[in-house]
Amino acid sequence: MPISPNQGSTGGGTTVTITGTNLDGATSVHFGSKTATITNNTATSVTVISPSGTGTVPVTVTTPGGTSNPLSFFYIGPPFKSNLSPLSGLTAGGDTVTINGTGLTTATAVHFGSATATPTVVNDGQLTVTVPQGAAAGPVSVSVTTAGGTNNGLTYTYVDAPTVDTLNPNSGPSTGGTVVTVTGTNLSTTQSVTFGAVSAAFTVINETTLSVVSPPTPDGQPGPATVTVTTSGGSATGAFTYVAGPGI
């Protein structure tokens, strides 16, 4: 006489189906000493809502013909989440997040606000999940659903990708030192600005503006350089040209 699923939340509420023979007319189903609510009954199956409980309990079905042999049902506590990393990523989704905690072995879903993703269970204390696309930029609650229930308590922040529209001026001497105003969108979380492979000093003015000081070229030579602005939401690029100084 199989039971499916054979595990559920300590708080009860799991829909459980017991299959076998001569089960019609079931008068009660017991999970240990507690009685479950019968929702459907045929000659070959009984569907019930599990009561609350702890540990491993015997499940029996009672009909006018007697009481069945027991089957084991395992109660599982709700998961506990201690942290997730990283804490933010693109609104488009696609980043891999690691969630640490306890009771994660039976995790079947991770919810980012209203979006849901299927996790990969590493072990009881850790799982990874690919972040689904968010509805909009901003924080959302993160919850993990396991056989033991659902637990909230963590926050993930969706961040829109940056854009770079203009650099003013867009050229300067190869010795560096040019103050460049970079305009675009979603620039407030800027983490770095590079001219080619060289890092530049910058100041975030607001969501759409950066003030950047061009660094000198590594070899002191003029030429084009790709300016890359990296934020917590990704990267965007613009073009800057190093020009040679006058000579006499």
Phi, psi and chi 1 to 4 in degrees:
 res  aa     phi    psi   chi1   chi2   chi3   chi4
   1 MET       -   94.7 -172.3  174.5   68.6      -
   2 PRO   -71.6  157.5  -15.9   30.7      -      -
   3 ILE  -131.4  131.6 -179.4  170.8      -      -
   4 SER  -144.6  126.8  179.2      -      -      -
   5 PRO   -72.7  165.4   30.0  -36.5      -      -
   6 ASN  -101.1   15.3   66.8   -9.2      -      -
   7 GLN  -148.2  155.6   55.5 -171.1    8.5      -
   8 GLY  -170.8  179.6      -      -      -      -
   9 SER   -67.7  144.1  171.4      -      -      -
  10 THR   -62.6  -21.8   53.6      -      -      -
  11 GLY   -81.3   -2.9      -      -      -      -
  12 GLY    79.8 -172.3      -      -      -      -
  13 GLY    91.5    3.4      -      -      -      -
  14 THR   -82.8  132.5  -58.0      -      -      -
  15 THR   -80.2  119.6  -61.6      -      -      -
  16 VAL  -123.1  134.1  177.1      -      -      -
  17 THR  -114.0  128.3  -61.5      -      -      -
  18 ILE  -111.1  126.3  -57.9  160.4      -      -
  19 THR  -115.5  150.4   56.3      -      -      -
  20 GLY   176.7 -144.5      -      -      -      -
  21 THR  -131.0  153.7   57.8      -      -      -
  22 ASN    55.8   42.5  -55.8  -44.8      -      -
  23 LEU   -98.4   -4.1  -61.4  178.4      -      -
  24 ASP   -67.6  147.3   50.8  -36.0      -      -
  25 GLY    78.4   20.4      -      -      -      -
  26 ALA   -55.8  130.7      -      -      -      -
  27 THR   -99.0  -22.9   55.4      -      -      -
  28 SER  -163.6  153.9   65.8      -      -      -
  29 VAL  -130.8  123.6  175.8      -      -      -
  30 HIS  -107.8  134.0  -75.9   90.4      -      -
  31 PHE  -106.9   96.7  -77.5   60.2      -      -
  32 GLY    65.3 -125.2      -      -      -      -
  33 SER   -92.4   -2.9   61.6      -      -      -
  34 LYS  -100.5  150.7  -68.1 -172.8  176.6 -178.2
  35 THR   -98.4  133.1  -57.3      -      -      -
  36 ALA   -90.4  158.6      -      -      -      -
  37 THR   -88.2  120.4  -59.4      -      -      -
  38 ILE   -81.0  127.9  -62.0  173.8      -      -
  39 THR  -112.2  -20.1   59.5      -      -      -
  40 ASN  -157.3  145.1 -168.8   47.4      -      -
  41 ASN  -149.9  125.7 -175.6 -156.2      -      -
  42 THR  -130.3 -177.2   68.9      -      -      -
  43 ALA   -66.0  -23.3      -      -      -      -
  44 THR  -115.3   -0.3   57.9      -      -      -
  45 SER  -155.9  153.7   69.7      -      -      -
  46 VAL  -133.6  127.2 -176.7      -      -      -
  47 THR  -109.5  130.9  -60.2      -      -      -
  48 VAL  -136.0  166.7  -61.0      -      -      -
  49 ILE  -106.0  120.1  -55.9  -62.3      -      -
  50 SER   -66.0  142.6   66.2      -      -      -
  51 PRO   -79.9  173.8   31.6  -35.5      -      -
  52 SER   -69.6  157.8   60.4      -      -      -
  53 GLY   178.5 -179.2      -      -      -      -
  54 THR  -141.2  155.4   57.7      -      -      -
  55 GLY    69.6 -151.7      -      -      -      -
  56 THR  -107.8  129.0  -56.2      -      -      -
  57 VAL  -127.8  151.8  -62.6      -      -      -
  58 PRO   -81.2  140.8   29.0  -34.3      -      -
  59 VAL  -113.9  126.7  177.0      -      -      -
  60 THR  -129.8  150.6   57.4      -      -      -
  61 VAL  -113.7  130.1  178.4      -      -      -
  62 THR  -110.9  128.6  -61.5      -      -      -
  63 THR  -126.5  175.3   71.7      -      -      -
  64 PRO   -58.0  -17.9  -28.4   36.9      -      -
  65 GLY   -90.8   -3.2      -      -      -      -
  66 GLY   132.0 -164.3      -      -      -      -
  67 THR  -115.5  135.9  -61.6      -      -      -
  68 SER   -72.6  170.3   70.3      -      -      -
  69 ASN   -66.1  154.2   57.6  -69.3      -      -
  70 PRO   -83.5  149.7   30.1  -35.4      -      -
  71 LEU  -119.7  154.1  -64.2  172.9      -      -
  72 SER   -91.5  136.8  -65.9      -      -      -
  73 PHE  -125.0  133.0 -175.8   83.8      -      -
  74 PHE  -107.8  121.4  -55.3   91.2      -      -
  75 TYR   -85.7  134.5  -79.9  104.8      -      -
  76 ILE  -123.1  132.0  -60.6  174.0      -      -
  77 GLY   -73.1  161.3      -      -      -      -
  78 PRO   -65.6  154.1   24.7  -34.0      -      -
  79 PRO   -71.3  157.0   29.5  -36.3      -      -
  80 PHE  -121.9  129.3  170.8   75.6      -      -
  81 LYS  -111.2  125.3  -53.3 -174.2  -56.0  -61.2
  82 SER   -95.6  -35.9   58.9      -      -      -
  83 ASN  -166.9  164.1   61.3   73.6      -      -
  84 LEU  -135.3  153.8   62.1   81.1      -      -
  85 SER  -151.8  132.9  178.6      -      -      -
  86 PRO   -74.3  169.7   30.3  -37.8      -      -
  87 LEU   -90.6   -8.4  -63.7  172.6      -      -
  88 SER  -150.4  164.4   63.1      -      -      -
  89 GLY  -177.1 -179.8      -      -      -      -
  90 LEU   -58.8  141.0  -74.2  171.1      -      -
  91 THR   -61.1  -28.2  -54.8      -      -      -
  92 ALA   -69.4  -11.6      -      -      -      -
  93 GLY    78.3 -170.2      -      -      -      -
  94 GLY   102.2  -16.1      -      -      -      -
  95 ASP   -74.8  153.4  -68.8  -31.5      -      -
  96 THR   -98.5  125.3  -61.7      -      -      -
  97 VAL  -112.8  138.9  165.5      -      -      -
  98 THR  -104.2  129.6  -61.5      -      -      -
  99 ILE  -114.8  126.9  -61.9  175.1      -      -
 100 ASN  -109.0  149.0  -63.6  -54.0      -      -
 101 GLY   172.1 -144.6      -      -      -      -
 102 THR  -140.8  157.1   57.8      -      -      -
 103 GLY    70.1   32.4      -      -      -      -
 104 LEU   -99.2   -1.5  -57.1  177.9      -      -
 105 THR   -56.2  -39.5  -58.9      -      -      -
 106 THR   -96.8   19.4   60.8      -      -      -
 107 ALA   -59.6  130.0      -      -      -      -
 108 THR  -116.2  -18.1   55.5      -      -      -
 109 ALA  -156.8  147.4      -      -      -      -
 110 VAL  -123.9  128.3  178.2      -      -      -
 111 HIS  -106.8  125.3  -49.3  -81.2      -      -
 112 PHE  -107.9   93.8  -70.6   75.5      -      -
 113 GLY    63.2 -125.1      -      -      -      -
 114 SER   -90.3   -4.5   60.0      -      -      -
 115 ALA   -93.9  145.7      -      -      -      -
 116 THR  -125.3  140.6  -58.6      -      -      -
 117 ALA  -132.2  154.5      -      -      -      -
 118 THR   -94.5  123.4  -59.6      -      -      -
 119 PRO   -85.5  164.8   33.7  -36.0      -      -
 120 THR  -107.0  118.9  -62.7      -      -      -
 121 VAL   -81.9  120.1  175.2      -      -      -
 122 VAL   -83.9  -49.0  178.6      -      -      -
 123 ASN  -164.0 -172.9   50.9   50.5      -      -
 124 ASP   -61.7  -24.2 -173.1   71.5      -      -
 125 GLY  -103.8    1.2      -      -      -      -
 126 GLN  -155.3  143.8 -173.6  177.7   90.5      -
 127 LEU  -143.6  158.7   56.4   81.8      -      -
 128 THR  -120.9  154.1   62.1      -      -      -
 129 VAL  -152.9  142.0   62.0      -      -      -
 130 THR   -84.5  122.4  -59.7      -      -      -
 131 VAL   -66.3  128.2  179.9      -      -      -
 132 PRO   -76.0  165.8   30.2  -36.0      -      -
 133 GLN   -62.3  136.3 -178.4  176.5   -6.6      -
 134 GLY   -89.6  159.1      -      -      -      -
 135 ALA   -72.4  -32.1      -      -      -      -
 136 ALA  -166.2  165.2      -      -      -      -
 137 ALA   -65.8  145.2      -      -      -      -
 138 GLY   133.2  172.9      -      -      -      -
 139 PRO   -77.8  146.2   28.4  -34.4      -      -
 140 VAL  -135.8  152.8  -65.2      -      -      -
 141 SER   -78.1  147.5   62.5      -      -      -
 142 VAL  -116.4  125.9  177.9      -      -      -
 143 SER  -128.6  148.7   62.1      -      -      -
 144 VAL  -115.8  130.7  175.8      -      -      -
 145 THR  -106.3  126.1  -64.2      -      -      -
 146 THR  -127.4 -179.0   70.8      -      -      -
 147 ALA   -62.6  -19.8      -      -      -      -
 148 GLY   -90.1   -4.2      -      -      -      -
 149 GLY   128.7 -163.7      -      -      -      -
 150 THR  -122.4  137.0  -60.5      -      -      -
 151 ASN  -128.0  129.2 -166.1  -46.7      -      -
 152 ASN   -99.7 -167.4  -63.2  -54.3      -      -
 153 GLY   122.6   -9.4      -      -      -      -
 154 LEU  -114.8  158.5  -62.6  177.3      -      -
 155 THR  -129.1  136.7  -60.3      -      -      -
 156 TYR  -122.0  139.3 -178.0   83.2      -      -
 157 THR  -111.3  120.8  -58.9      -      -      -
 158 TYR   -81.0  135.2  -78.1  109.1      -      -
 159 VAL  -127.6  130.8 -178.0      -      -      -
 160 ASP   -71.4  146.9  -75.0  -24.4      -      -
 161 ALA   -66.9  147.3      -      -      -      -
 162 PRO   -79.7  162.2   32.3  -37.1      -      -
 163 THR  -131.3  150.3   64.6      -      -      -
 164 VAL  -117.2  119.9  170.1      -      -      -
 165 ASP   -97.8  -51.0  -62.5  -30.1      -      -
 166 THR  -140.8  152.7   63.1      -      -      -
 167 LEU  -121.1  128.1  -80.5   71.4      -      -
 168 ASN  -136.2  113.2 -175.5   29.1      -      -
 169 PRO   -73.5  165.8   29.5  -36.2      -      -
 170 ASN  -106.1   19.0   60.7    5.0      -      -
 171 SER  -153.2  161.3   62.9      -      -      -
 172 GLY  -177.2  172.3      -      -      -      -
 173 PRO   -67.0  151.7   24.7  -35.1      -      -
 174 SER   -68.4  -11.4   56.0      -      -      -
 175 THR   -78.4   -7.0   53.8      -      -      -
 176 GLY    79.8 -170.1      -      -      -      -
 177 GLY    91.8    0.7      -      -      -      -
 178 THR   -78.8  128.7  -57.3      -      -      -
 179 VAL   -84.3  115.1  177.2      -      -      -
 180 VAL  -112.0  130.3  179.2      -      -      -
 181 THR   -94.1  118.7  -61.0      -      -      -
 182 VAL  -102.6  125.0  178.2      -      -      -
 183 THR  -116.1  146.6   58.4      -      -      -
 184 GLY  -179.7 -143.3      -      -      -      -
 185 THR  -137.0  154.4   60.2      -      -      -
 186 ASN    55.2   46.4  -53.5  -46.8      -      -
 187 LEU  -100.4   -1.7  -58.0  178.3      -      -
 188 SER   -67.8  -23.0   62.1      -      -      -
 189 THR  -101.0   25.7   61.9      -      -      -
 190 THR   -56.5  130.8  -64.2      -      -      -
 191 GLN  -107.0  -27.2  -61.4  167.8  -20.5      -
 192 SER  -160.9  155.5   68.1      -      -      -
 193 VAL  -134.1  130.2  179.8      -      -      -
 194 THR  -126.8  145.2   58.0      -      -      -
 195 PHE  -107.4  104.5  -77.9   60.0      -      -
 196 GLY    65.8 -122.8      -      -      -      -
 197 ALA  -101.4    6.7      -      -      -      -
 198 VAL  -102.5  128.2 -177.7      -      -      -
 199 SER   -71.8  145.0  -64.2      -      -      -
 200 ALA  -119.7  147.5      -      -      -      -
 201 ALA   -73.2  140.6      -      -      -      -
 202 PHE  -147.2  159.3   68.7   91.7      -      -
 203 THR  -131.4  130.1  -58.9      -      -      -
 204 VAL   -79.8  118.6  175.0      -      -      -
 205 ILE   -84.8  -50.1  -54.6  -57.8      -      -
 206 ASN  -164.3 -166.6   52.1   41.7      -      -
 207 GLU   -60.5  -26.5 -175.8   75.4   10.8      -
 208 THR  -114.8   -0.1   60.7      -      -      -
 209 THR  -139.6  136.6  -51.0      -      -      -
 210 LEU  -124.6  149.0  -56.3  175.4      -      -
 211 SER  -111.7  121.9  178.4      -      -      -
 212 VAL  -126.8  141.0 -177.2      -      -      -
 213 VAL  -104.6  118.7  179.5      -      -      -
 214 SER   -64.3  134.3   66.2      -      -      -
 215 PRO   -82.4  162.9   31.8  -35.5      -      -
 216 PRO   -69.5  153.9   23.8  -32.5      -      -
 217 THR   -70.7  149.5   59.5      -      -      -
 218 PRO   -59.6  -35.2  -22.7   33.1      -      -
 219 ASP  -107.4    4.3   55.1    8.1      -      -
 220 GLY    73.8    9.2      -      -      -      -
 221 GLN   -98.4  147.9  -62.3  -60.6  -51.3      -
 222 PRO   -73.4  167.5   28.4  -35.6      -      -
 223 GLY   144.7  175.9      -      -      -      -
 224 PRO   -76.0  150.6   29.2  -35.5      -      -
 225 ALA  -140.1  135.5      -      -      -      -
 226 THR   -83.4  125.7  -61.5      -      -      -
 227 VAL   -96.3  119.2  177.6      -      -      -
 228 THR  -112.7  123.4  -56.9      -      -      -
 229 VAL  -105.1  121.4  176.3      -      -      -
 230 THR  -113.2  126.2  -59.1      -      -      -
 231 THR  -120.0  179.9   73.4      -      -      -
 232 SER   -69.0  -11.6   58.9      -      -      -
 233 GLY  -101.1    3.2      -      -      -      -
 234 GLY   130.5 -158.7      -      -      -      -
 235 SER  -130.7  154.1  -62.0      -      -      -
 236 ALA  -143.5  154.9      -      -      -      -
 237 THR  -126.8  157.0   60.5      -      -      -
 238 GLY  -142.4  175.3      -      -      -      -
 239 ALA  -115.4  135.3      -      -      -      -
 240 PHE  -133.4  144.2 -174.9   83.9      -      -
 241 THR  -118.8  123.6  -58.0      -      -      -
 242 TYR   -83.5  131.6  -77.1  105.8      -      -
 243 VAL  -115.2  152.4  -65.1      -      -      -
 244 ALA   -76.6  145.2      -      -      -      -
 245 GLY   -77.2  165.1      -      -      -      -
 246 PRO   -71.2  155.3   27.8  -35.7      -      -
 247 GLY  -136.9  146.9      -      -      -      -
 248 ILE  -132.0      -   55.7  173.3      -      -
